[in-house]
């Protein structure tokens, strides 16, 4: 039980530590592996944190904020990209528990700009929005957003698309449409989306570096510049200019923060800060809504089926971890020279988070190497340090 945790930890030095609480992760090995990964030309900067048995046991930066720049630390700020979706869903869950809205409310109940084919906004619920079940093509009009068009105009134009399935019947990942929830949150709270999330999530969790918007990133004491590299290009990655494209859909991709703050956020998602995210809210967030066949196909092909039964909840992905029988919750993100990752076992209060400022896919393997250690599985070269073919890549 949660309330026994302090007692157990205090007694740990005097009695044999139960197997469920024993340290399983080899942090020396992890550190050496991460140093090797950071030395790769594709990697500019990287920060990683591990939560084990509810405690942040490891938080460290590697590489540099920019080529030739300052070292990355555990408080260096990166963009969280699509990990922002879990933040938005968490805010909705908080408001639902306060009876200020309901997941079954239709989009049309609120004054939003979302218009779906055939008047679908009158049938689509907030739950459908948060689980990407709107029945329209994946990533609808993301390129138009990147061309500078107002997301409000884009959401209104979605009515001209054709349905690929009935609302609620299939998973189809969205950014512009997902950001409808920021409009809902602002209407319900009568406050800006950024201020609402700051007041109900960031500040109560002690997330000192977290923010929403480009100004928050670039105003940080230490922030990582974005870099990209096409797969066939020679030489180091190229620096990109930070723009407002996905900051204009803050619920989908607007959050910034350090890896230490991401670890604090992960602890709350494990149920360790019930005053901020209660068991009721977490049940709303992490209960799977729909099987994601496309995600599962990619995992099977690239990672030897190491995660199975891929499903989507509300702003979160849920898997079964290999043959262990354990359920894990996570998400990944990528936006314009930044990538991010979070994966945790909510029953074991153990997980890993990572942020990096390049387009390299190799750090995705960190989540498998850490969780394999947590589950006492044989080590594999998921970071592709010893063999280009080992583990595959996203």
C-alpha positions in Angstrom: 0.0 0.0 0.0 1.2 3.6 -0.7 1.1 4.7 2.9 3.5 1.9 3.9 6.3 3.1 1.6 8.1 5.5 4.0 8.1 2.7 6.7 9.5 0.1 4.3 12.2 2.4 3.1 13.2 3.3 6.7 13.5 -0.3 7.7 15.4 -1.3 4.5 18.7 -0.9 6.2 17.8 -3.1 9.1 16.1 -6.0 7.4 16.3 -7.9 4.2 14.9 -5.8 1.3 11.9 -7.6 -0.3 12.5 -8.8 -3.8 9.9 -6.3 -5.2 11.9 -3.4 -3.7 15.4 -4.6 -4.3 17.5 -2.5 -6.8 17.5 -4.3 -10.1 18.9 -1.6 -12.4 22.7 -1.5 -12.8 23.3 2.2 -12.9 27.1 1.9 -13.5 26.4 -0.2 -16.6 23.7 2.2 -17.7 26.0 5.2 -17.3 28.7 3.6 -19.3 26.3 2.6 -22.1 24.9 6.2 -22.2 28.4 7.7 -22.4 29.1 5.5 -25.4 25.8 6.5 -27.0 26.4 10.2 -26.4 29.8 9.8 -28.2 27.9 8.9 -31.4 28.1 11.7 -34.0 24.3 11.5 -34.5 23.8 12.5 -30.8 24.2 16.1 -29.8 22.8 16.2 -26.3 20.9 13.6 -24.2 19.4 13.5 -20.7 18.0 10.4 -19.0 16.3 9.7 -15.7 15.2 6.5 -14.0 12.6 6.0 -11.4 13.0 2.8 -9.4 10.6 1.7 -6.7 9.1 5.2 -6.7 12.4 7.1 -6.2 14.4 9.0 -8.8 17.6 7.0 -8.6 19.3 8.3 -11.7 19.2 11.7 -13.6 22.0 12.7 -15.8 22.9 14.7 -18.9 25.3 13.8 -21.7 26.7 15.7 -24.7 26.0 19.3 -25.3 23.1 21.8 -25.6 24.5 22.6 -29.1 27.6 21.6 -31.0 30.5 23.3 -29.3 28.2 24.5 -26.5 27.6 23.9 -22.8 27.2 20.4 -21.4 23.7 19.0 -20.9 22.6 18.5 -17.3 19.6 17.0 -15.7 18.0 20.5 -15.6 18.6 21.3 -19.3 15.3 22.1 -21.0 14.2 20.2 -24.1 10.9 20.1 -26.0 8.7 17.2 -24.9 6.9 16.9 -28.3 4.1 14.4 -28.2 4.6 13.7 -24.5 2.5 16.9 -24.2 -0.6 14.8 -25.1 -0.4 13.0 -21.8 -0.2 16.4 -20.0 -3.4 17.6 -21.8 -5.2 14.4 -21.0 -4.1 14.6 -17.4 -5.7 18.1 -17.2 -8.9 16.8 -18.7 -8.9 13.9 -16.1 -8.4 16.4 -13.3 -11.3 18.5 -14.5 -13.5 15.5 -15.0 -12.9 14.4 -11.4 -13.9 17.9 -10.3 -17.1 17.4 -12.3 -16.3 20.4 -14.5 -16.7 18.2 -17.6 -17.2 14.6 -18.6 -15.3 12.3 -20.9 -18.6 11.4 -22.6 -19.3 15.1 -23.4 -19.5 15.7 -27.1 -17.1 18.2 -28.7 -20.2 20.2 -29.8 -21.1 20.8 -26.2 -18.2 23.3 -26.1 -17.3 26.2 -28.3 -14.4 24.7 -30.2 -13.2 25.1 -33.8 -13.3 21.4 -34.6 -15.6 20.4 -37.4 -15.7 16.8 -38.6 -17.1 15.1 -41.7 -20.9 14.8 -41.6 -21.2 16.9 -38.5 -19.2 14.3 -36.5 -18.4 16.9 -33.8 -21.9 16.3 -32.5 -21.1 12.6 -32.0 -17.4 12.6 -31.1 -16.7 12.8 -27.4 -13.7 14.2 -25.5 -12.7 10.5 -24.9 -12.6 10.1 -28.7 -10.4 13.1 -29.2 -8.0 12.0 -26.5 -7.7 8.5 -27.8 -7.4 9.5 -31.5 -10.7 7.9 -32.6 -12.1 10.7 -34.7 -12.4 8.6 -37.9 -10.2 10.8 -40.1 -6.9 10.2 -41.8 -3.8 10.1 -39.5 -2.0 13.4 -38.8 -4.6 15.3 -40.7 -3.2 18.5 -42.1 0.0 18.5 -40.1 1.9 19.7 -43.2 -0.6 22.6 -43.4 0.2 23.5 -39.8 3.9 23.4 -40.7 3.2 25.8 -43.5 2.0 28.4 -41.0 -1.8 28.0 -41.3 -3.8 28.9 -38.2 -4.8 25.7 -36.4 -8.3 27.1 -35.8 -8.8 27.3 -39.6 -7.4 23.8 -40.0 -9.8 22.3 -37.5 -12.7 24.0 -39.2 -11.6 22.6 -42.6 -11.5 19.0 -41.3 -15.2 18.8 -42.2 -14.1 18.4 -45.8 -12.3 15.1 -45.3 -13.8 11.7 -45.8 -14.2 9.3 -42.9 -11.9 6.4 -42.9 -14.0 4.7 -40.2 -16.9 5.5 -37.9 -16.1 7.7 -35.0 -14.8 5.5 -32.1 -14.1 2.5 -34.4 -10.4 3.0 -35.3 -7.3 4.7 -34.1 -5.9 7.5 -36.2 -3.2 9.6 -34.7 -3.8 13.4 -34.7 -2.1 16.7 -33.7 -4.3 19.6 -34.9 -7.5 17.8 -34.0 -6.2 16.6 -30.7 -5.5 20.2 -29.7 -9.2 20.7 -29.6 -8.9 19.9 -25.9 -6.9 23.0 -25.2 -9.9 25.0 -26.4 -12.2 22.9 -24.1 -9.9 23.4 -21.1 -9.7 27.2 -21.7 -13.5 27.4 -21.9 -14.1 25.3 -18.8 -11.4 27.0 -16.6 -11.8 30.5 -18.1 -8.0 30.7 -18.1 -5.3 30.2 -20.7 -4.2 26.6 -21.3 -0.7 27.3 -20.2 -1.8 28.9 -17.0 -4.2 26.1 -16.2 -1.6 23.4 -16.6 1.0 25.4 -14.7 -1.4 25.8 -11.7 -2.7 22.2 -11.6 0.2 20.1 -12.7 3.6 21.8 -13.1 3.6 23.8 -9.9 2.1 21.2 -7.6 4.6 18.6 -8.8 7.6 20.9 -8.3 8.4 21.0 -12.0 10.6 24.1 -11.9 11.7 24.1 -15.6 8.4 23.1 -17.2 6.6 25.5 -19.5 4.4 25.7 -22.6 5.5 27.7 -25.6 8.6 28.8 -27.4 9.4 31.6 -25.0 9.5 29.2 -22.2 12.1 27.0 -24.0 14.3 29.8 -25.1 14.1 31.7 -21.9 15.4 28.8 -19.9 18.8 29.1 -18.2 20.0 26.0 -20.1 18.1 24.8 -23.2 19.0 22.4 -26.0 19.0 23.6 -29.6 17.4 21.3 -32.1 19.4 19.3 -34.7 18.4 17.1 -37.6 20.2 14.8 -40.0 18.8 12.9 -43.0 19.8 9.2 -43.0 22.1 9.5 -46.0 23.8 12.7 -45.0 27.5 12.7 -44.2 28.8 14.6 -41.2 27.2 15.8 -38.0 23.5 16.9 -37.8 22.5 20.4 -38.8 21.0 22.9 -36.3 17.4 24.0 -36.9 15.6 27.2 -36.0 12.9 26.8 -33.4 9.6 27.9 -34.8 6.0 28.1 -33.5 4.5 25.4 -35.7 3.6 22.8 -33.0 3.6 25.3 -30.2 0.4 26.5 -31.8 -1.2 23.2 -30.9 -0.1 23.2 -27.2 -2.1 20.2 -26.1 -0.5 18.1 -28.8 3.1 19.3 -28.7 3.6 22.5 -26.6 5.4 21.4 -23.4 9.1 22.0 -22.5 11.0 20.8 -19.5 14.0 19.0 -18.2 14.4 15.3 -17.7 14.3 15.8 -13.9 10.9 17.4 -14.3 9.8 14.6 -16.7 10.8 12.1 -14.0 8.6 14.0 -11.4 5.8 13.9 -13.9 6.3 10.2 -14.4 6.1 9.6 -10.7 2.8 11.3 -10.6 1.6 9.1 -13.4 2.5 6.1 -11.3 0.1 7.2 -8.6 2.8 8.5 -6.2 1.3 12.0 -6.0 -2.4 11.4 -5.4 -3.1 15.0 -4.4 -2.4 15.9 -8.0 -3.4 12.8 -9.9 -5.7 10.5 -8.0 -6.3 6.8 -8.6 -9.6 7.8 -10.2 -7.9 10.2 -12.6 -5.2 7.7 -13.5 -7.8 5.0 -14.2 -9.4 7.4 -16.7 -6.0 8.1 -18.3 -4.4 4.7 -18.5 -7.3 2.4 -19.3 -6.8 1.2 -22.9 -9.5 2.3 -25.3 -8.4 0.8 -28.6 -6.0 -1.6 -30.2 -3.3 0.1 -32.4 -2.4 -2.4 -35.1 -0.1 0.0 -36.9 1.9 0.6 -33.7 2.1 -3.1 -33.0 3.3 -3.9 -36.5 6.1 -1.4 -36.1 7.1 -2.8 -32.7 7.1 -6.3 -34.0 9.2 -5.4 -37.0 11.7 -3.1 -35.3 12.0 -4.5 -31.8 11.4 -8.2 -32.1 8.0 -7.9 -30.6 9.5 -6.8 -27.3 6.3 -5.0 -26.5 2.9 -6.6 -27.3 -0.8 -5.8 -27.4 -0.2 -2.2 -28.2 -3.2 -0.1 -27.2 -4.0 3.6 -26.8 -5.6 5.1 -23.7 -6.0 8.9 -23.3 -2.8 10.6 -24.4 -0.9 7.4 -23.4 0.1 4.1 -25.1 -0.3 0.9 -23.1 1.6 -2.4 -23.8 2.4 -5.8 -22.4 6.2 -6.0 -21.9 7.4 -9.0 -23.8 6.6 -12.3 -22.1 6.8 -10.8 -18.6 3.1 -10.3 -18.2 3.6 -6.8 -16.9 1.7 -3.9 -18.2 3.7 -0.8 -19.1 2.5 2.8 -20.0 4.4 5.2 -22.2 4.7 7.5 -25.1 7.3 8.8 -27.5 7.6 12.2 -29.2 9.4 13.8 -32.1 9.3 17.4 -33.3 11.7 19.4 -35.4 15.0 18.3 -34.0 13.8 17.0 -30.6 12.8 13.5 -29.5 11.4 12.3 -26.2 10.4 9.1 -24.5 8.7 7.9 -21.3 7.9 4.3 -20.2 7.0 3.0 -16.8 5.4 0.1 -14.9 2.7 1.6 -12.7 2.5 -1.4 -10.5 6.3 -1.5 -9.7 6.7 2.3 -9.6 9.6 1.9 -12.0 10.3 3.5 -15.3 12.6 5.6 -17.5 12.4 8.9 -19.3 14.7 10.5 -21.9 15.0 13.7 -23.9 17.5 14.4 -26.7 18.0 17.2 -29.3 18.6 15.3 -32.5 16.7 13.2 -34.9 18.6 10.0 -34.0 16.5 7.0 -33.2 19.1 5.1 -31.2 18.2 6.5 -27.8 14.8 4.8 -28.2 16.6 1.7 -27.1 17.3 3.2 -23.7 13.8 2.3 -22.6 14.3 -1.4 -23.4 17.7 -1.6 -21.8 16.4 -0.1 -18.5 13.2 -2.0 -18.3 15.0 -5.3 -19.2 17.2 -4.7 -16.2 14.1 -3.9 -14.1 12.5 -7.2 -15.1 15.8 -9.1 -14.7 15.9 -10.0 -18.4 19.1 -10.9 -20.3 20.8 -7.7 -21.7 20.4 -6.9 -25.4 22.1 -4.1 -27.4 18.9 -2.1 -27.9 21.0 1.2 -28.3 22.9 -0.4 -31.2 26.3 0.3 -29.7 27.9 -3.0 -30.5 26.0 -4.0 -33.7 24.1 -2.0 -36.3 21.6 -4.8 -36.6 21.0 -5.4 -32.9 17.6 -4.3 -31.6 16.6 -2.5 -34.7 15.6 1.2 -34.8 12.4 3.1 -34.9 
